[in-house]
Each structure stands twice: as C-alpha cells, then as structure tokens.
Amino acid sequence: TWLLNQRLHEYGLVVPIQRAVRERGVPYVGWSAGCNVATPSIRTTNDMPVCSAVVLPALGLFPVQINPHYLDASISGHMGETRDERLAEFCAINPSESVVALREASLLQIGSDHIEYWSARSETFKIFKHGEPIREYGDAAPLAALTPFTPTR
C-alpha cells in the first residue's frame, strides 16, 4: 500500500485516475492495497511502511477510510493490539473520520448514485466512529450517513 501510493504520486497518476473515474466514468477496481488507495488516505492500511514515503493523500475516490482484510479474532497468546483497538485508536486521533472494516470476500460496489455491499460468505462489515459503539451491518444502508451515495443493498 505504501509503495503503491508513493508510486501513484511519483508517476503523476493520482489526478489522471481521479479524472478518469469521476469525469469519464471509468470503473475503478481496487482490492487490498488498491482498496486502501481509493480512500482519502492510506492511514488505515494493515501494511508496514516498506518504503520511506510520507503519508500522502490517496486517490479519495471513496470518501471514507476502509480497512480491508478486517479480522476481529483475538489470537490466543498474542500480547499486541487487536484490529478493533487499532481502528478505535485511529478514530480517537481522527474523531471526524469513520472507518469501514471489510472482511475477506466482501466488497463495496460504488456507482455515481449508489453503493452496494456484497459478501461471498454472508459476512457483515463494521463501522468505527469515535465516541460511538462499534456496529456491524449486513447491508449498505448505514453508509448513507457517511457518504453522499444512496445505498441500494
């Protein structure tokens, strides 16, 4: 994610991709790191910074931070933070921002006037917001409060 975002900036691809998607309606498909760079920033990636890049803005195609590969399991004997704790810390430091936590085999399909949630395993997603309980959802309706899109599923 870090290197991808750095390269998008180095090669001058951020604005051309934004224009292609927003102005010409070119579909953007982003999975994993590609999902992270579609949000306003890469601050909720699970990746280590493998390059010495500063955190630059990302593509901002989707207005809310996403944490792909979300896993809420607590590993026995692991003494570090859980994903829930890390995302809650992000929201505490950035109280005006929310994070959508997407589990494996799930996706958000976003059109110019709608957003849909899909999960191959009938999994839910979570929304993290500072000062609010973490909530789980199985459809895109709750995303309406976070985005300018009208959820359809």
C-alpha positions in Angstrom: 0.0 0.0 0.0 2.8 2.4 1.0 4.8 1.8 -2.2 1.7 1.8 -4.4 0.6 5.2 -3.0 4.1 6.6 -3.4 4.3 5.4 -7.0 0.9 6.9 -7.8 2.3 10.3 -6.7 5.8 9.9 -8.2 4.4 9.0 -11.7 1.7 11.7 -11.6 -1.2 9.2 -11.7 -3.4 10.5 -8.9 -5.1 13.2 -10.9 -5.5 11.3 -14.1 -7.1 8.3 -12.3 -9.4 10.7 -10.3 -10.4 12.4 -13.6 -10.9 9.1 -15.4 -13.2 7.8 -12.7 -15.1 11.0 -11.7 -15.4 12.7 -15.1 -15.4 9.9 -17.6 -17.0 7.1 -15.5 -14.1 4.7 -16.0 -14.6 1.8 -13.5 -12.0 1.6 -10.7 -11.4 -1.8 -9.1 -9.2 -1.8 -6.1 -8.5 -4.8 -3.9 -6.3 -4.8 -0.8 -3.8 -2.0 -1.4 -5.9 -0.9 -4.3 -8.8 -0.5 -1.9 -6.7 1.5 0.5 -5.5 4.0 -2.1 -9.1 4.5 -3.2 -9.9 6.2 0.1 -8.8 9.7 1.3 -5.5 8.3 2.8 -3.7 5.1 3.5 -3.7 5.6 7.3 -5.9 2.5 7.9 -3.8 0.0 5.9 -2.6 -3.1 7.7 0.7 -2.9 5.8 4.0 -2.0 7.2 5.7 1.0 5.5 8.1 -0.8 3.3 9.4 2.4 1.8 10.3 5.7 3.4 7.3 7.5 2.0 5.4 10.1 3.9 1.7 9.5 4.2 0.5 11.4 1.1 -3.2 11.8 0.3 -4.5 8.8 -1.7 -7.0 8.8 -4.6 -10.0 9.8 -2.5 -12.5 8.0 -4.8 -14.4 6.8 -1.8 -14.8 9.5 1.0 -14.4 7.1 4.0 -11.4 5.2 5.3 -11.6 1.4 4.6 -9.7 -1.3 6.5 -9.7 -4.3 4.1 -8.9 -7.8 5.3 -10.6 -7.0 8.6 -10.3 -9.7 11.2 -11.8 -9.4 14.6 -10.4 -12.5 16.0 -8.3 -12.4 19.2 -5.3 -14.6 18.8 -4.5 -16.7 21.9 -1.3 -15.6 23.4 -0.9 -12.5 21.3 0.0 -9.7 23.5 -0.4 -6.9 20.9 -3.4 -4.8 20.0 -6.4 -6.2 18.3 -7.6 -4.8 15.0 -10.6 -3.3 16.8 -8.3 -1.5 19.2 -6.1 -0.1 16.4 -9.1 1.2 14.5 -10.6 2.7 17.6 -7.3 4.5 18.2 -7.3 5.8 14.7 -10.8 7.2 15.3 -9.8 8.7 18.6 -6.9 10.6 16.9 -9.2 11.5 14.0 -12.6 12.0 15.6 -14.3 13.4 12.5 -13.4 10.3 10.4 -15.1 6.9 10.3 -13.6 3.6 9.2 -15.4 0.8 7.3 -13.9 -2.6 8.2 -14.4 -5.1 5.4 -13.8 -8.8 6.0 -12.3 -11.1 3.4 -14.5 -12.0 0.4 -16.6 -8.8 0.7 -16.7 -5.6 -1.2 -18.4 -2.2 -1.8 -19.7 -1.6 -5.3 -20.0 2.1 -5.8 -21.8 3.9 -8.7 -22.3 7.5 -9.3 -25.5 7.5 -7.3 -25.5 4.3 -5.3 -23.4 2.0 -3.1 -23.9 -1.7 -2.5 -22.4 -4.2 -0.1 -21.6 -7.7 -1.2 -20.2 -10.7 0.8 -19.5 -14.1 -0.7 -19.7 -15.5 2.9 -22.7 -13.6 4.1 -20.3 -11.7 6.4 -21.0 -8.3 8.0 -18.9 -5.2 8.0 -18.2 -2.9 10.9 -18.2 0.9 11.2 -15.9 2.5 13.6 -16.6 6.1 14.7 -15.1 7.9 17.7 -17.4 8.1 20.7 -19.9 5.5 19.3 -20.1 1.8 19.8 -18.7 -0.3 17.0 -21.6 -1.5 14.9 -21.9 -4.4 12.5 -24.1 -4.4 9.3 -25.0 -6.7 6.5 -26.2 -4.1 4.0 -25.0 -0.7 2.8 -27.9 1.4 4.3 -25.8 2.7 7.2 -23.2 4.0 4.8 -25.7 6.7 3.8 -24.8 8.8 6.8 -21.1 8.6 5.9 -21.2 9.1 2.2 -23.1 11.1 -0.5 -24.2 7.8 -2.1 -27.7 6.2 -1.8 -27.3 2.6 -0.7 -29.2 0.0 -2.7 -28.4 -3.2 -0.9 
